[in-house]
C-alpha cells in the first residue's frame, strides 16, 4: 500500500510511520509495539493497512489469553 495524499483532506503531508500504538483491552490500556500505518500531519488522521490491523488483533488476542 503506497499512498501519496491523505484520502480524508487531500494533504500531501501524508507519510508512513512505524510506532507503538495503544489499544484498550478489558478496560486497560495495552501497548502494541511497532505498528506501521499512514499518518496525515495536516488533519491528524491515521490509516491502518490490513497487515497492521491483523498485527494489532493478533497481539491483543495473545494478551487476552
C-alpha positions in Angstrom: 0.0 0.0 0.0 1.6 3.3 -1.1 -0.4 6.4 -0.5 0.8 9.9 -1.5 -2.0 12.1 -0.3 -4.4 11.9 2.6 -7.7 10.3 1.5 -9.6 12.5 4.0 -8.2 16.0 3.5 -6.1 15.7 0.3 -2.9 16.9 2.1 0.4 15.9 0.7 1.9 15.9 4.2 1.0 12.2 4.4 3.6 9.6 5.3 4.2 6.1 6.6 5.2 5.7 10.3 6.1 2.9 12.5 5.3 3.5 16.2 3.9 1.9 19.2 0.1 2.2 19.5 -2.2 1.9 22.4 -5.5 0.0 22.4 -7.9 -0.9 25.2 -8.4 -4.5 26.2 -10.9 -5.3 29.0 -10.7 -1.8 30.4 -7.0 -1.5 30.4 -4.5 0.2 28.1 -2.3 -2.1 26.1 0.8 -1.1 24.1 1.1 -2.8 20.7 4.8 -2.4 19.6 6.0 -1.3 16.2 2.8 -0.9 14.1 3.2 0.6 10.6 0.5 2.9 9.5 -0.1 6.1 7.4 -0.4 9.4 9.2 -1.6 12.8 7.9 0.3 15.8 9.5 -2.5 18.2 8.5 -5.7 16.5 9.8 -4.1 14.0 12.2 -5.9 11.0 10.7 -4.2 7.6 10.9 -4.9 4.9 8.3 -4.0 1.3 9.2 -3.4 -1.1 6.3 -4.8 -4.6 6.6 -1.5 -6.1 7.8 -1.3 -3.5 10.6 -4.8 -4.3 11.7 -4.0 -8.1 11.7 -0.9 -7.4 13.8 -2.9 -5.4 16.4 -5.7 -8.0 16.5 -3.3 -10.9 17.0 -1.3 -9.1 19.6 -4.5 -8.3 21.6 -5.6 -12.0 21.3 -2.3 -13.1 22.8 -2.6 -10.6 25.7 -6.2 -11.6 26.4 -5.3 -15.3 26.8 
